[in-house]
Amino acid sequence: MSEHQRYIDNVAAYVLGALPELEAEALKRHMMGCAECQEEAARLSHSADLLARSADPVRPPASLRRALLDQARADVPPSSLASARGRKHRFPLAVLRPRAPLAVSMAIVLLAAAAIAIGHLNGSAPERRTLAGHVDEVALPGATAELDIPRAGEPVLRVHGLPTLRAGRIYEVWLERKGDVRPAGALFGVMADGAGAAALPYGLRGSDHVLVTREGEAGAAQPTEPPIITIRT
């Protein structure tokens, strides 16, 4: 199994906030340069959001959390954990973490998402804000953009109607605070229909605006053009 496959297998747990801190940090660094993992995180965030909105907030029995944690622990043999502890300074935990069988992993993800939906984590349905973006109509005629900001978890930028860029070019997301513009740690492309998404791994960090520009495929340290999308936060 490739290192990339191990990372993408952890995206579901990362979106649900169930990934250990060191593994989450390793995955964040990987996602900064991996469009596929960014898109998977955005897709799963959207699915979790739909599950949360589909249920009324009720408090489930306390046994639900214990059952989820017990199932997760059962998927990792003690010998594997001991081996991983012994090598924790040599390899990222994301590489050493054993994979549960796919059916079991998906069941855990769905149960955890359902727990969120019925208010298990906070006693009520998660609150979200959705902010509409201002799009440069000359550069992006007919395009739209919005920023989903959950109470817990990463903001996700979603776009529609953007043109696909030529080879060697990519869309980059920026955070602007009091005139200071810094990379948001998110690069993304769009599909043939112009739809795309980017999770912001570092959150908003008190920014005033989220910006998008077109940059080289490796990204840039500073924007090389005026923003084509601006979202006031």
N, C-alpha and C positions, 0 to 999 in steps of 0.2 A: 504494500500500500504506500502511495506517495505521501510526502509530508503535506502537500496541499489537501489531499483527501482527508487526512486526519483533522486538519483545521476546519474544513467545511462540515465535517461530521459534528463538530462542536458548536456550530452556529446556533442551532435550535436552543441548546442549553444557555448559550450566551444571551440570546434575545429574552429568555425568560428570567434572566438574572440568577441562574442556577449554576453557573460555571465558577469554580474557585478563582480567587483573585489573580494568582500567578498565571493560570491558564487564560483568563480573560485578557490580561495585559499582553500575553503572547499573541492571542488572536487579534487584538486591536492593531498591533504592529503589522501583522500579516495583512489585515484588511486594507491598510493604507495603500497597498500596491496591488490589491487583488479585486478586480471588478466583479468576478463571479461570487466571491464571498460577500461583498457589499450587497449585491442584488439578492442573494439568498437571505441575508439579514433583513433587508427591506421587505421581502416577500413574507417571511415568517412574522415580522412585526405587524404587518397588515392582517395576517390571519389571526394572530392573537387579539388584535384590536376588534375584529369582527366577532370573535367568540365572546369577548368582554361585553360588547354592545348587545349581544343576543340574549343575555340573561339578566333577570332582575337581581339587584344586590340582596343576597341573603347570607346568613352566617352558617357555614357547614359545620359538622361535628369536628371536634379537635383531632379525632382519630385520622382524618384525611391526610393532614400533613405528615403524621407519623408513618402512615402507609406508603406515601410517596417516597419519603426518605429511606424507609426500609427496603423498598423495591430497588431504589437507586444503588444502595449499598450492596444488595444481593447480586448486582450485575458485575461487581468488581471483586475478584478473588483476593483474599487477604495476602496471599503470596505475591501477587502483582503489586499491591500497595507497598509491601515491604521493599520489594525490588526498586520501585520508583523512588521511595524515600532515600534509599542508599545512593541513588544516582541523581538526586535533585539538583546538584550543582553542575552537572555535565550536560543535561538536556532539558529543553522546555517541557513542562508538565503536559502540554498539549500533545507532545509526541509520545510520551510514555503512557498516557491514559488509555486503558483498554477500552475497546468498543463493545457496547452491548449489542445483542442481536437486533436487527433492524426493527422487527415487530415490537420487541420490548421497548426499545428506545422511543419509537413513535407513540406507544401507549403512554409512556411517562410524559412525553411532551404534551399529548392531548389532555391527560389528567391535570398536569400543571397549569395548562392554559385554562381549563375549565375551573380550576381552583381560583385563578385570578378573576375569571368572569363572575363567579358567585361571591366575590369579596373575601376570599380566604386570607389574602395577604394584608388587606387594609380595612376589612370590615365593610367596604363599599366598592362599587365599580370604579376602576381607575379613571381619573380625570385626564382629559386630553385637550390640548388647544390645537387648532389648525389655522395657520396664517397664510393668507394669499400673497403671492409674490408679484412684484411689478416687473414686467417683461419688456425688454427693448423691442418694440414692434417692428422697427426697421431691420434689425438683425434676425429676429425670430418671429415673423408674422404668423399669427394664429396660435402661438405657443402659450402654455399656462404652467404655473408652478405653485406648489404649496408646501408648507413645512408643518409636519405633524410633530407636536411636542407632548410626549406623555409625562405624567407625573413622575414615573420611575422608568428608567431606560433611556435609550438614545433617541434624539430627534432624528426624523427621517425626512429628507427632501424628496419630493416626487414631482416629476415633470412630464408633460405631454406635448407632443407636436414639435419637439426639437429636431433639427436636421442631424443626420449622422455625419460625423466629421471624417475628413480624409485621414488616411493612414498617418500615424505619428502625431495625431492631435487627440485631445481628450478634454472633457469638462472638469474644471476644478472648483471646489467649494472653499470659500473664505469666511472668516469671522472678522467683522470690523467693530472696533470699540474706540470711540472718541477719536476717530481718524486713523487709528492704528490698525492695519490690515495684516492678518496672519493666516496661514493655511489652517483649514479645519480638519485636515487629515482624511479628506474624502475626494477621490477621483472617480468619475463615472462616465460610461458611454450610454447610448440609447439604442433601442431595438429599431427594426425597420419601420415600425409605426410611430417612432418618435417618443416612445415612453421609456422612462428610466427612473432609477431611484438611487439614493445614496444615504447610508446611515452616517451620522456624525459621531465618530467614536469618542471624542473628547467633550461632547455636549456643546452648549452655547457659551460657556465661560463668561457670562455677563456681557455678551456682545450686544451692540445696538442694531446691527444688521448682519444678515447672512447674504453673501454675494456669490455669484457664479461667473467665471470667465472661461475662455477657451485657451488652453495651454498645450505645451509639448506633452508627449505621452508619459513622461516621468514627473510631470508637475513642475511648479516653479516656486521660488522662494518669495516672490512678490508678483502681483498681477501684471501682465504685459499689455492689457487692454482695459478700457472701462468695463464695468460689470454689465453683462447682458441680462442678468436676473438679480433683483434686489428684494430682500424680504426684511421688513422692519420687525425686530423682535421686542 
